[in-house]
Amino acid sequence: MIEFRDLHKAFGEKPVLRGFSLKIRDGETMVIIGYSGSGKSVALKHIVGLLHPDAGEVIVDGQVIDALDRDDLTLMREGIGYVFQFAALFDSLSVADNVALGLRRRALAEEEIDDRVREALALVDLSGTEERFPAELSGGMRKRVGIARAIALRPRYILYDEPTTGLDPVTSAVIDRLMVRTREHLGVTGIVVTHDMRSAYTVGDRIAMLYEGQVRQVGTVEEIQGSADPLVRQFIEGRAE
């Protein structure tokens, strides 16, 4: 389980998270929605220790992230896959080498690495692309390579940062199906940060709206769709803030 407890984070004099609290249950996909600058991606980065809270705690499987030493933080990160907003692929590496990057850091045997790379690429429907380079791929394909890289680690958790940003509706739907497939095939717990409500309704078990650094409402897809909160309704209906 992942839990945020009264998390506060500011950058200079600008507060971003102002008492953010949320529990993500094992096996579910939690979608975090909210306007740009509301702190969605900032919350994700606290889970893997890329950012440190000014106050409050992030707890993963009973461990307070900010209390871990370097070795224990590295070990904890091995159970988390991170799909970055723009895939964050290395242009100089082939698709196979991009997917294998995290595996090589674990010093696995090359045969096992090759098997995991093929398995992960097959799961995202990219078999046969191993020798291609990111510049040869469409935006949607690059996103799928990013998902494959996370899957190859066989993590307990996968964090998705704006996975459909910049994609057309058809390609976005493909990415949504892959996220659902990943949960079903691997049983991973997922956290998806997005402002795309179509995607949120497709992949989420529960949805939490982050507003001014706090959770405004959390509930099932049906509960969010039927929300009486005017700020939640304004966001999900796509009206300007």
C-alpha positions as CSV (number, residue, x, y, z in Angstrom):
1,M,0.0,0.0,0.0
2,I,1.1,3.6,-0.7
3,E,0.0,6.3,1.6
4,F,0.4,10.1,1.6
5,R,0.0,11.6,5.1
6,D,-0.5,15.3,5.4
7,L,2.1,16.0,2.8
8,H,3.4,19.6,2.4
9,K,5.8,20.8,-0.3
10,A,6.7,24.3,-1.5
11,F,9.1,25.6,-4.0
12,G,10.5,28.9,-2.7
13,E,7.5,30.9,-1.6
14,K,5.1,28.9,-3.7
15,P,3.2,26.2,-1.8
16,V,2.2,23.2,-4.0
17,L,1.1,20.5,-1.6
18,R,-0.8,21.7,1.5
19,G,-1.7,18.7,3.5
20,F,-2.2,16.1,0.8
21,S,-3.4,12.8,2.2
22,L,-4.4,9.7,0.2
23,K,-4.3,5.9,0.5
24,I,-3.7,3.7,-2.6
25,R,-5.0,0.2,-2.0
26,D,-3.1,-2.8,-3.2
27,G,-4.2,-4.0,-6.6
28,E,-6.1,-0.9,-7.6
29,T,-5.5,1.9,-10.1
30,M,-5.8,5.3,-8.5
31,V,-6.2,8.2,-10.9
32,I,-5.2,11.7,-9.6
33,I,-6.7,14.5,-11.5
34,G,-6.5,18.3,-11.2
35,Y,-5.5,21.5,-12.9
36,S,-2.0,22.2,-14.1
37,G,0.2,23.2,-11.2
38,S,-2.0,21.5,-8.6
39,G,0.8,19.2,-7.5
40,K,-0.1,15.9,-9.2
41,S,3.4,15.1,-10.6
42,V,5.0,16.6,-7.5
43,A,3.1,14.0,-5.4
44,L,4.4,11.1,-7.7
45,K,8.0,12.2,-7.3
46,H,7.8,11.9,-3.5
47,I,7.0,8.2,-3.8
48,V,10.4,7.4,-5.3
49,G,12.3,9.9,-3.3
50,L,13.0,12.3,-6.2
51,L,11.5,15.0,-4.0
52,H,11.5,15.4,-0.2
53,P,8.5,16.7,1.8
54,D,8.7,19.9,3.8
55,A,6.3,18.2,6.2
56,G,4.3,15.0,6.3
57,E,5.2,11.5,5.1
58,V,5.0,9.1,2.1
59,I,4.8,5.5,3.2
60,V,5.3,2.6,0.8
61,D,4.8,-0.9,2.2
62,G,5.2,0.4,5.7
63,Q,8.4,2.3,5.0
64,V,8.6,6.0,5.4
65,I,10.4,7.0,2.2
66,D,12.2,10.1,3.6
67,A,13.7,7.9,6.5
68,L,15.4,5.4,4.2
69,D,19.1,5.4,3.6
70,R,20.5,5.2,0.1
71,D,20.7,1.4,0.0
72,D,17.2,0.9,1.3
73,L,15.8,3.6,-1.0
74,T,17.4,1.8,-4.0
75,L,15.9,-1.5,-2.9
76,M,12.5,0.1,-2.5
77,R,12.7,1.7,-6.0
78,E,13.2,-1.8,-7.5
79,G,9.6,-2.5,-6.8
80,I,8.3,0.7,-8.6
81,G,8.1,1.3,-12.4
82,Y,7.9,5.0,-13.5
83,V,6.4,6.0,-16.8
84,F,7.5,9.6,-17.5
85,Q,5.3,12.1,-19.3
86,F,7.4,12.2,-22.5
87,A,8.7,8.6,-22.1
88,A,12.2,9.8,-21.3
89,L,13.9,7.4,-23.7
90,F,17.6,7.7,-24.6
91,D,17.9,8.6,-28.3
92,S,21.3,6.9,-28.6
93,L,19.9,3.5,-27.4
94,S,17.8,1.0,-29.3
95,V,14.3,0.1,-28.1
96,A,15.7,-3.1,-26.6
97,D,18.5,-1.3,-24.8
98,N,16.1,1.4,-23.4
99,V,13.8,-1.3,-22.0
100,A,16.8,-3.2,-20.6
101,L,18.3,-0.2,-18.9
102,G,16.9,-0.8,-15.4
103,L,17.5,-4.6,-15.7
104,R,21.2,-4.1,-16.4
105,R,21.5,-2.0,-13.3
106,R,20.4,-5.1,-11.4
107,A,23.2,-7.1,-12.9
108,L,20.9,-9.8,-14.3
109,A,22.2,-12.4,-16.8
110,E,21.9,-11.2,-20.4
111,E,19.7,-14.2,-21.3
112,E,17.2,-13.2,-18.6
113,I,17.3,-9.6,-19.7
114,D,16.6,-10.5,-23.3
115,D,13.7,-12.7,-22.2
116,R,12.2,-9.9,-20.1
117,V,12.7,-7.3,-22.9
118,R,10.9,-9.5,-25.4
119,E,8.1,-10.3,-23.0
120,A,7.5,-6.6,-22.1
121,L,7.5,-5.5,-25.7
122,A,5.1,-8.2,-26.6
123,L,2.7,-7.1,-23.8
124,V,2.6,-3.5,-25.3
125,D,2.3,-4.9,-28.9
126,L,5.8,-3.8,-30.0
127,S,7.4,-7.2,-30.8
128,G,9.9,-6.8,-33.6
129,T,10.9,-3.2,-32.7
130,E,14.0,-4.2,-30.6
131,E,16.6,-2.8,-33.0
132,R,14.8,0.5,-33.8
133,F,15.7,3.8,-32.2
134,P,13.3,6.3,-30.6
135,A,13.6,8.8,-33.5
136,E,12.1,6.1,-35.7
137,L,9.0,5.8,-33.5
138,S,5.7,7.7,-33.3
139,G,4.8,9.5,-30.1
140,G,2.4,6.7,-29.1
141,M,5.1,4.0,-29.8
142,R,7.6,5.9,-27.6
143,K,5.0,5.9,-24.8
144,R,4.5,2.2,-25.2
145,V,8.3,1.6,-24.9
146,G,8.2,3.6,-21.7
147,I,5.5,1.3,-20.4
148,A,7.5,-1.7,-21.5
149,R,10.5,-0.5,-19.6
150,A,8.4,-0.2,-16.4
151,I,6.8,-3.6,-17.0
152,A,10.2,-5.3,-17.6
153,L,11.1,-4.6,-13.9
154,R,8.2,-6.7,-12.8
155,P,7.3,-4.0,-10.2
156,R,4.6,-4.1,-7.5
157,Y,3.7,-0.5,-8.4
158,I,3.6,1.5,-11.7
159,L,3.4,5.3,-11.7
160,Y,2.1,7.0,-14.8
161,D,2.8,10.7,-15.3
162,E,0.3,12.1,-17.9
163,P,0.5,9.0,-20.1
164,T,-1.8,10.3,-22.8
165,T,-0.5,13.9,-23.1
166,G,0.2,15.0,-26.6
167,L,-1.5,11.9,-28.2
168,D,-4.5,11.8,-30.5
169,P,-7.7,10.2,-29.3
170,V,-7.1,6.9,-31.1
171,T,-3.5,6.5,-29.7
172,S,-4.6,7.6,-26.3
173,A,-7.2,4.8,-26.3
174,V,-4.4,2.3,-27.1
175,I,-2.4,3.5,-24.1
176,D,-5.4,3.3,-21.9
177,R,-6.0,-0.3,-23.0
178,L,-2.3,-1.1,-22.3
179,M,-2.6,0.3,-18.8
180,V,-5.7,-1.9,-18.1
181,R,-3.9,-4.9,-19.6
182,T,-0.9,-4.4,-17.5
183,R,-3.0,-4.3,-14.3
184,E,-4.9,-7.5,-15.4
185,H,-1.8,-9.5,-16.5
186,L,0.6,-8.4,-13.8
187,G,-1.6,-7.5,-10.9
188,V,0.3,-4.3,-10.3
189,T,-1.0,-1.3,-8.3
190,G,-1.1,1.8,-10.4
191,I,-1.2,5.5,-9.9
192,V,-2.1,7.6,-12.9
193,V,-1.7,11.3,-13.0
194,T,-3.8,12.9,-15.7
195,H,-6.1,15.7,-16.7
196,D,-7.7,13.5,-19.4
197,M,-11.1,12.5,-18.0
198,R,-11.8,10.0,-20.8
199,S,-8.6,8.2,-19.8
200,A,-9.4,8.5,-16.1
201,Y,-12.8,6.9,-16.5
202,T,-11.3,4.0,-18.5
203,V,-8.4,3.0,-16.3
204,G,-9.3,4.1,-12.8
205,D,-10.8,2.1,-10.0
206,R,-10.9,5.2,-7.9
207,I,-10.3,8.9,-8.8
208,A,-8.9,11.6,-6.5
209,M,-9.1,15.3,-7.4
210,L,-6.3,17.4,-6.2
211,Y,-7.1,21.1,-5.8
212,E,-4.9,23.7,-4.2
213,G,-2.6,21.1,-2.8
214,Q,-5.3,19.0,-1.1
215,V,-7.6,16.2,-2.0
216,R,-10.9,17.8,-2.9
217,Q,-12.8,14.5,-3.4
218,V,-11.9,10.8,-3.8
219,G,-14.3,8.1,-5.0
220,T,-15.2,5.5,-7.6
221,V,-15.6,6.6,-11.2
222,E,-19.4,6.6,-10.7
223,E,-19.0,8.7,-7.5
224,I,-16.8,11.3,-9.3
225,Q,-19.1,11.4,-12.3
226,G,-22.1,12.1,-10.0
227,S,-20.3,14.6,-7.8
228,A,-22.2,17.5,-6.4
229,D,-19.1,19.5,-5.7
230,P,-19.1,22.5,-8.0
231,L,-15.3,22.5,-8.4
232,V,-15.2,18.8,-9.2
233,R,-18.0,19.2,-11.8
234,Q,-16.3,22.2,-13.3
235,F,-13.1,20.2,-13.9
236,I,-14.7,17.0,-15.2
237,E,-16.9,18.9,-17.5
238,G,-13.9,20.7,-19.0
239,R,-14.9,24.2,-18.0
240,A,-12.3,26.8,-17.4
241,E,-11.3,27.4,-13.7
